[in-house]
Amino acid sequence: MEHKTLPNSELELMMILWKAGRPMTRIEIEEKLPPKRELSKTTILSFLSRLEEKGFVRVEKKGRNNCYFPIVRESDYLKQESGSILAKLYGSSVKKFVASLYDGDGISKDQIDELRDYLDSL
């Protein structure tokens, strides 16, 4: 199932949920935001509501709080997004993608070795 690309603000909340690996309340999500990232309670609730509308999270009432469950797997979303970026920016060429990282000093020798080891393992 294909999902829409998330804006950074909503993706940030999804990353928190995926990393936690469990349902979380709004307060727990807010506590996991980076210290310099100040979002109001209503802004976080708006983002979570949008994520629910888009089919990324399910909401269940637990006592006085809502708990947010990720229903889209991180691996599925990342696969979709990386494929989309690769197609849009690099004509689906992994070689062009890696070359652009290398040419722009965005990839180190250690990372190249790591990539080589990964490809050899395939």
C-alpha positions in Angstrom: 0.0 0.0 0.0 1.4 3.4 -1.0 1.3 6.3 1.4 1.8 10.0 0.9 5.2 11.6 1.6 5.0 13.1 5.0 6.1 16.7 5.8 9.1 16.9 8.1 7.0 17.8 11.1 4.8 14.7 10.9 7.7 12.5 9.9 9.5 13.6 13.1 6.6 12.3 15.2 6.5 9.1 13.2 10.2 8.6 13.8 9.6 8.9 17.5 6.8 6.3 17.4 8.9 3.9 15.2 11.9 4.2 17.5 9.8 3.6 20.6 8.3 0.4 19.1 5.2 0.8 21.3 2.1 2.9 21.6 2.7 6.3 23.0 0.7 9.2 24.5 1.0 12.8 23.2 3.0 13.6 26.4 5.4 10.8 25.8 5.9 11.9 22.2 6.5 15.5 23.3 9.1 14.4 25.8 11.1 12.6 23.0 11.3 15.7 20.8 14.7 17.3 20.6 15.3 19.9 23.4 15.4 22.8 21.0 12.2 21.7 19.2 9.4 23.4 21.0 5.9 22.5 19.8 2.7 23.4 21.6 0.3 20.7 22.8 -2.2 21.7 20.1 0.4 21.6 17.3 1.4 18.1 18.3 -2.2 17.0 18.5 -2.8 18.5 15.0 0.1 16.6 13.6 -1.1 13.4 15.2 -4.6 13.9 13.9 -3.3 14.4 10.4 -1.2 11.2 10.7 -4.4 9.4 11.7 -6.3 10.8 8.7 -3.5 9.7 6.4 -3.5 6.2 7.8 -0.2 6.3 9.5 -1.4 5.9 13.1 -4.3 4.4 15.0 -5.6 6.1 18.1 -7.0 4.3 21.1 -8.3 5.8 24.3 -6.5 4.5 27.4 -8.0 5.9 30.5 -7.8 9.7 30.2 -5.2 9.6 27.4 -5.1 8.8 23.7 -2.4 6.3 22.7 -1.0 6.4 19.2 0.0 3.2 17.4 2.1 3.3 14.2 0.3 1.2 11.6 2.7 1.9 8.8 6.0 0.2 9.3 9.1 2.3 9.1 10.8 -0.1 6.7 7.8 0.2 4.3 7.8 4.0 4.4 11.6 4.2 4.0 11.5 1.8 1.0 8.8 3.9 -0.7 10.5 7.2 0.0 14.0 6.1 -1.0 12.6 4.6 -4.3 10.8 7.9 -5.0 13.8 10.0 -4.4 16.0 7.7 -6.4 13.5 7.9 -9.3 12.9 11.6 -9.2 16.4 12.9 -8.7 18.7 10.2 -10.2 16.6 8.5 -12.9 16.5 5.3 -10.7 20.3 5.0 -11.0 21.9 3.9 -7.8 25.3 4.7 -9.5 24.3 8.3 -10.1 23.1 8.6 -6.5 26.3 7.2 -5.0 28.4 9.3 -7.4 26.7 12.5 -6.3 27.4 11.7 -2.7 31.0 10.9 -3.4 31.5 14.0 -5.7 30.0 16.2 -3.0 32.2 14.9 -0.2 29.0 13.4 1.3 30.5 9.9 1.6 33.7 8.8 3.4 36.1 6.0 2.6 34.7 4.1 5.6 31.2 4.5 4.2 32.4 3.3 0.8 34.0 0.2 2.4 30.7 -0.4 4.4 28.7 -0.2 1.1 31.2 -2.5 -0.7 30.9 -5.1 2.2 27.1 -4.8 2.0 27.0 -5.3 -1.7 29.4 -8.3 -1.4 27.1 -9.9 1.1 24.2 -9.8 -1.3 
